[in-house]
Amino acid sequence: MPKAQETVLEINLKALKHNFEHLKSKIKDNTKFLAVVKAFSYGSDAKEIAKYLQHLGANYFAVAYASEGVELRKAGITLPILVLHPLPANFNAIIDNCLEPNLYNTKVLNEFIKVTTSKNLNNYPVHLKFNTGLNRLGFNKNDIASIVSKLKETNSIKVASIFSHLAASEDLNEKAFSLNQINTFKTIAQNFINSIGYKPMLHMCNTSGILNYPEAHFDMVRSGIGLYGFGNSEKENQNLIPIASLKTIISQIHTVKKGDTVGYNMAFKSNADIKTATLPIGHADGIGRQYGNGKGYVTINGEKAPIIGNVCMDMIMVNITNIDCKEGDEAIIFDANNTAESLAETANTISYELITGISKRVKRTFLK
Ligand SMILES: *Cc1c(COP(=O)(O)O)cnc(C)c1O
């Protein structure tokens, strides 16, 4: 591994391949694999990750918003791309870029049909989302009759898939809730297929769904966090490798006397003579203020150095009193061993939030 000389997010494509293959080994050969690459592939890099997953044999991609899909098309992604949260303002961009919208309520269904009809399109692929308990986006089961009668009036769109989303797939204490969602989805799918007269693909599982509910893999699974190396449990984490390492260097070392303070608003007051290191990474890079004041830490030469005082926009200060290190040495914010998941826990959040928040200012490098 090259030592960092500035703040970098190093992305290990070998680890991505390992995670993809591990998740694929959990599904049947004829079950399709949709890779969720929303939010710059969970904060890593949209283009390189999607290109590599396309090369590895993913079958589908999903993004949250239309603009993310447009970026993937510009990067040369040719696989189908499901837009999970399209808005009517983006329907032209969706169609111009051959993106496939999730239609989640009557308003977006009607408006999308209006646009596809006016463009004289035929069988444009769309996906229908049903709410089975998350209460976020999706039609309800008693909408089926009205959806089907709408669909029978037009040939401008065709339903490529119907899907739903689990609310607590990682939490086995909520197994009864998840099983109820799965059963509700099965009923919805059967009713829909019976009334429309053809069978779209069915899908429901995210990463933890893939791992915990093999009976709900249906025709396709949708994985995000697992590809990036997190399994949402200690046991599943063993089989996955975090793909992103966030590293920086020590810019300056200070000796701070007993009674002196460190950082804005004198938030840290030293009760002994200590040594601190200033690092070129701050809340504008994605290390939020909640990691300050002793909660979060970085790793320097194998030792934990707690963040002291308030996180600044472009810098943090860490306590290195008992660490053998010098200016220019590498500091690891997270990597495959000092994981983003454990750092996130120090601030009462989850890996998803920490990794998707690493800002565009941080240089991305790739290990191939
Ligand atoms: C983000 C998202 C996923 C991916 O979930 P992971 O837990 O990251 O695997 C799957 N499906 C939908 C609808 C999503 O919004």
The ligand as an SDF file (V2000), in Angstrom:
LIG
                    3D

 15 15  0  0  0  0  0  0  0  0999 V2000
  -30.2040    2.0340   -1.1580 C   0  0  0  0  0  0  0  0  0  0  0  0
  -31.1580    0.9620   -1.5430 C   0  0  0  0  0  0  0  0  0  0  0  0
  -30.7270   -0.3810   -1.6580 C   0  0  0  0  0  0  0  0  0  0  0  0
  -29.3550   -0.8480   -1.2320 C   0  0  0  0  0  0  0  0  0  0  0  0
  -29.3610   -1.1490    0.1470 O   0  0  0  0  0  0  0  0  0  0  0  0
  -28.0610   -1.7480    0.8880 P   0  0  0  0  0  0  0  0  0  0  0  0
  -28.5040   -1.9220    2.3000 O   0  0  0  0  0  0  0  0  0  0  0  0
  -27.0080   -0.7020    0.7500 O   0  0  0  0  0  0  0  0  0  0  0  0
  -27.6970   -3.0050    0.2010 O   0  0  0  0  0  0  0  0  0  0  0  0
  -31.6080   -1.3090   -2.1690 C   0  0  0  0  0  0  0  0  0  0  0  0
  -32.8730   -0.9490   -2.5150 N   0  0  0  0  0  0  0  0  0  0  0  0
  -33.3270    0.3120   -2.3840 C   0  0  0  0  0  0  0  0  0  0  0  0
  -34.7290    0.6230   -2.7620 C   0  0  0  0  0  0  0  0  0  0  0  0
  -32.5010    1.3110   -1.8870 C   0  0  0  0  0  0  0  0  0  0  0  0
  -32.9670    2.5570   -1.7300 O   0  0  0  0  0  0  0  0  0  0  0  0
  1  2  1  0
  2  3  1  0
  2 14  2  0
  3  4  1  0
  3 10  2  0
  4  5  1  0
  5  6  1  0
  6  7  2  0
  6  8  1  0
  6  9  1  0
 10 11  1  0
 11 12  2  0
 12 13  1  0
 12 14  1  0
 14 15  1  0
M  END
$$$$
